[in-house]
Amino acid sequence: MRQTYAIIGLGRFGGALLETLIANGQDVLGIDINEEHVNEYRDIATQVVIADAQEDDVLRKLDIASFDHVVIAIGHNMQASILATINAKDLGAKNVIAKAENRTHLRVLTKIGADLVVQPEREMGERIGRKLLAPNMLNFIELSDDYSMAEVQIVNPTFTGKTISELNIHKKFGLNVIAVRHEGEVIVAPDSKYKIHHKDILSVVGPKDMVDDFDQMTNN
């Protein structure tokens, strides 16, 4: 579905987000106080403007409240990030997503009303750390403080040649197998009689510690 996005701050994070959204057919307004950043995306974005989002009149003239999503992607300037977030919320922006530089910044952005606060560098570091510690866990999504979803590749020979029912994954680990990827084919909600093959990728959901235990077992 085509939606409208305003991205405030066209550094590495904001610029990459803009390019991804445009590549997927979305309408994107790019805003930055730096003329060089704006010029870099002039031929890519739907529209770009040189503007200071710390000034509420600027965002009012851009009709920031009309966008489906507003992303505050300002980096290394907490004051500008906070003021831009306050201005966007005060002007009625529907869904404000703000980038935080650290935990203190995250708490402030949350308190002033950002609908979602992200820490891209921290999240990427955690993802790479998990990848190093669990090379067969291809993807990991934190659903809550206690639950997660992961894609785990089966390399332990004791798991291959057995059905999901025989492995009793739900009883032993408290996990639900919601999909299996076998040689490029995705099987959603696989039957309990599905037989696991070497290097099958299982999508599982359940308690975080059980997801970790399952990954270790399939990796041995």
C-alpha positions in Angstrom: 0.0 0.0 0.0 1.4 3.4 -1.0 1.9 5.7 2.0 3.5 9.1 2.6 6.6 9.6 4.7 8.5 12.6 6.0 12.1 11.9 7.0 13.8 14.7 9.0 17.6 14.2 8.9 19.2 12.8 5.8 22.4 11.3 7.2 23.4 7.7 6.8 20.3 6.3 8.6 17.8 8.8 7.2 19.3 8.5 3.7 19.2 4.7 3.7 15.6 4.7 4.9 14.6 7.2 2.2 16.2 5.0 -0.6 14.5 1.9 0.7 11.1 3.5 0.9 11.4 5.0 -2.6 12.6 1.7 -4.0 9.4 0.2 -2.7 7.1 2.7 -4.3 6.4 5.0 -1.4 6.1 8.8 -1.4 8.9 10.4 0.6 9.7 14.0 1.6 13.3 14.5 2.8 14.1 17.3 5.1 17.6 18.4 6.3 19.2 21.6 7.3 22.4 20.6 5.4 22.2 21.6 1.7 24.7 18.9 0.7 22.5 16.2 2.2 19.5 17.5 0.5 21.2 17.7 -2.9 22.3 14.1 -2.6 18.7 12.9 -2.6 17.2 15.5 -4.8 16.9 13.1 -7.8 15.8 10.2 -5.6 13.1 11.4 -3.2 9.6 12.5 -4.1 10.6 15.9 -2.7 13.4 17.3 -0.6 13.7 20.6 1.2 16.4 22.5 3.1 14.7 23.3 6.4 15.3 23.5 10.2 12.7 21.2 11.8 13.4 22.9 15.2 11.2 25.7 13.9 7.5 24.7 14.2 6.5 27.2 11.5 8.7 25.2 9.1 6.9 21.9 9.8 3.5 23.7 9.7 4.2 25.0 6.2 5.2 21.5 5.1 1.9 20.2 6.5 3.7 17.6 8.5 0.4 16.4 10.0 -0.7 15.2 6.6 2.0 12.4 6.4 1.2 8.9 7.4 4.6 8.5 9.1 7.2 11.1 10.3 10.7 9.8 11.0 13.1 11.9 13.1 16.4 10.6 11.9 18.6 13.4 13.2 21.9 12.1 14.6 24.4 13.6 17.0 22.2 16.6 17.9 19.9 15.6 20.7 18.4 19.1 21.1 17.4 19.2 17.4 16.0 15.7 17.6 13.9 16.4 20.7 12.6 19.7 19.3 11.7 18.2 16.0 9.8 15.4 17.7 7.9 17.9 20.0 7.0 20.0 17.0 5.8 17.1 14.9 3.6 15.8 17.7 2.3 19.2 18.6 1.3 19.7 14.9 -0.7 16.5 14.9 1.7 14.1 13.2 0.1 10.6 13.2 3.0 8.2 13.7 6.3 9.7 14.8 9.3 7.4 14.8 12.5 8.9 16.4 16.1 7.7 16.3 17.9 7.8 19.7 21.6 8.0 20.2 21.7 6.5 23.7 19.4 5.4 26.6 18.9 8.9 28.0 17.9 10.2 24.6 15.6 7.2 24.2 13.8 8.0 27.6 13.4 11.6 26.7 11.9 10.9 23.2 9.5 8.4 24.8 8.4 10.8 27.4 7.7 13.6 24.9 5.4 11.3 22.9 7.3 9.6 20.1 5.2 6.7 19.0 8.3 4.5 18.4 11.9 5.0 19.3 14.7 3.1 17.6 18.4 2.7 18.2 19.8 1.4 14.9 23.4 1.1 15.9 22.5 -0.7 19.1 20.0 -3.0 17.4 22.5 -3.8 14.6 25.2 -4.5 17.2 22.9 -6.9 19.1 21.9 -8.6 15.8 25.6 -9.1 14.8 26.4 -10.3 18.3 23.7 -12.9 18.1 24.9 -13.9 14.6 28.4 -14.5 15.9 27.2 -16.4 19.0 24.6 -18.4 17.1 25.6 -18.7 13.4 22.7 -20.9 12.6 20.1 -18.4 13.8 19.6 -16.5 10.6 17.0 -14.0 11.9 15.9 -13.0 15.3 12.9 -10.7 16.2 12.2 -9.6 19.7 8.4 -9.7 20.2 8.5 -8.6 23.8 10.7 -8.8 26.9 10.0 -12.5 27.2 9.1 -13.8 23.7 10.9 -13.9 20.4 10.7 -15.3 16.9 13.7 -16.7 15.1 14.8 -18.6 11.9 17.0 -21.5 12.9 18.9 -23.6 10.4 19.0 -27.3 11.3 22.6 -28.8 11.0 22.5 -31.3 13.9 22.2 -34.7 12.3 20.1 -36.0 15.2 17.3 -33.7 14.1 17.3 -34.7 10.4 15.0 -37.4 9.1 12.6 -37.0 11.9 9.1 -35.4 11.8 8.2 -32.3 13.8 5.9 -34.5 15.9 8.8 -37.0 16.6 11.1 -34.1 17.7 8.3 -32.9 20.0 9.6 -29.3 19.7 6.6 -27.8 21.4 6.7 -30.0 24.5 10.5 -30.0 24.9 11.2 -26.3 24.1 7.8 -24.6 24.4 8.2 -23.4 20.8 5.7 -23.4 17.9 7.0 -24.1 14.4 5.2 -21.6 12.2 7.1 -22.2 8.9 9.8 -24.3 7.3 12.0 -23.2 4.4 13.3 -26.2 2.4 15.5 -25.6 -0.7 13.9 -22.2 -1.3 10.3 -23.4 -0.8 8.4 -22.0 2.2 5.9 -24.2 4.0 3.6 -22.1 6.2 2.1 -23.9 9.3 3.8 -27.2 8.4 2.0 -30.5 9.3 3.3 -32.3 12.3 4.3 -35.2 10.0 6.7 -33.0 8.0 10.1 -34.6 8.0 13.1 -32.3 8.8 15.9 -32.2 6.2 19.5 -31.2 6.7 19.8 -27.3 6.5 16.1 -26.8 6.6 15.3 -23.4 8.1 12.6 -23.5 10.9 10.7 -20.4 11.9 9.9 -20.8 15.6 8.2 -18.5 18.1 8.2 -18.8 21.9 10.1 -17.8 25.1 13.5 -16.2 24.4 15.5 -18.6 26.5 13.9 -21.6 24.8 14.7 -20.1 21.4 18.3 -19.9 22.5 18.3 -23.4 23.8 16.7 -24.8 20.6 19.4 -23.0 18.5 22.2 -24.5 20.6 20.6 -28.0 20.3 20.2 -27.8 16.5 23.8 -26.5 16.2 25.5 -29.3 18.1 
